Amino acid sequence: MTVILPNRRVFLATGAAAVATGTLPARAQDVAPTTSMRGGANNYRPGAPIVERIGNGGFWMMGTVRRAGDGAPLEGIRIQVWAHTTEGHERDPHSHGATLTGTDGSFQLEMPQIVPAFGQPHGHLAYDDPAFDSVFLRPVMASAAVTSLHADFVLQPA
């Protein structure tokens, strides 16, 4: 009987094949929580209503929400959205709204076109609920001509 001892090349080749075929478990426990961004909580309004759309729409705010650690998508998570838009300032109540994530953890909310405030077009998104640590995001857009903004949340259980 011949015994074949694996060398480095055999080890790397079989490891790569296992990853390519999905036979190795993913290291999902390494999914780190999202850190709040400076200025993200500016003009936050606790309890903003869940809405179908903010104003007349035309701009899409979207993203996903997952749990820190295992990266599982989170359903039914309330995400608040607000911004300085063609229809109002980010401090105006009518410029705020919230939506819930779907079964795959995704969310989307249509709102008026975001315009520059303090020289930068940017949106605000927030998760603030007792089940997970609060996260406030303030992503800056490349230009005021952009018609959508994608932001992902990875939430740390409280």
N, C-alpha and C positions, 0 to 999 in steps of 0.2 A: 504494500500500500504506500502510495506517495503522499506525503504531507506537504502542502504548500503554505508557507508562512507569508502572510501579507507584508509587503514592503510599503514604503511611503506612497508610491505611485498607485498601487492597488487600493490602498486605504482612501486616497483622494478620489480615485475614479469611482469607487463604490459609494462613497459619501456623496459625491456630486450626483450620481444616478438616483440615490435615495431622495435627495432634495428635489430633483427634477420631477420625480414621479409622485412626490407628496407622501412618501412613506415615513418621513421623519416628522415628529410633532413640531409645530411652529412655536417660537418662543414668545407667545402672546403675553406672558407674565411680565414682559419687559416694556409694555406700553405705558409711557410716562404721562402724568396728567398735564393738561394745558395750564400754563401760567397766565394770570391776568396781565393785561397790557396797561401801561401807564396811560391815563386819560380815558380808559375804557368805560368807567362808571360815570363820566361826565353827563349830566342831565338824565340819569337813570330815573325811571318812574316806577316804583314798586307797584305791582298789580296791574300793569298795562293790560288792556283787554285782549283776548284771543280774537283775531280778526281774519277774514277771508283775504283782505287786501288793505293796504294803507293808501288812502287817497285814490288818485286815478291810475296808479300803477305805471308800468313802462320799464321798471328796473327790478331785477331779481336778486334777492338776498337768499343764499342757500348754503347748505353744508351738511355735516353729519355729526352725530353725538355718540361717543363710545365710552365704555367704562375703563378707567385706568386699571392696569394690571393685566386683565385678560383680553381687553380690546373688544368685548362684546358690544354690539349695537344696542342702544337704549331707546326703547319705545315710550311714547307718551311724555317725553321731556319737554317742558315749556321753555322756549327760547324767545327772548324779547329782542326786537329790532327797532332802531331809530337812527335818524340821520338828518342833516341839513339838506333839504331837497328843493326842487322847483316849486313846491307847494307849502313850504314852511321850514322854520328853524328847528334844530334838534331839541330845543327846550319846549316846543309847543306840544301840548297833549295829542293833537291830531297827527303828529309826526311819529308817534309810537304805536306799536302793535306787537302782538305775540302770536306764536304758532306752536304746534306740537309736532314732535318727531313721529315718523311712521314706524312700522315694524322693523325696517332695515336701519333705523336710526337717522334717516335723512329728514331734512326739513327744507322748506322753501316758502318765501313770502314775497309777493309782489308789492312794490311801493313806487312812489315817484322817483324820477331821476335824481341821483345824488349830485350835488354841486359843491364846489369848494367852500370850506369854512376855515378861516385862519390860514388861507393859502393852499389847503390840501383837500381834495375830495376824499372823504372817509366815511365809513359806516360804524355803527356801534351794535354789538350783539352781547347779550348777557344770559347767563344761567344763574338764577338766585333762588334756591329752594333748600329746605333743610336736609334733604336726602344726600346731597353731595356738596362739596365745597363750592362756593360762588366763583364764577369766572366771568370777567368782563373783557371783551375784545374791542379793539379800535383799529381794524385794518385800513391802511391807506391804499387808495387806488392809483394806478399808473397815470390815469388821465380822467377828466370829467366826461369823456366820450364813452367810457366803458359802461356797459349796460347790465352788468351782473357782478356780484361779489360772492366768493366762496370762502367760508370759514368753518373749520372743524373744531369740535370740542372733545376733549378727553377728560372726563370728570372723575374726580377722586371721591369715593364714598366718605361721607362725613363721620 
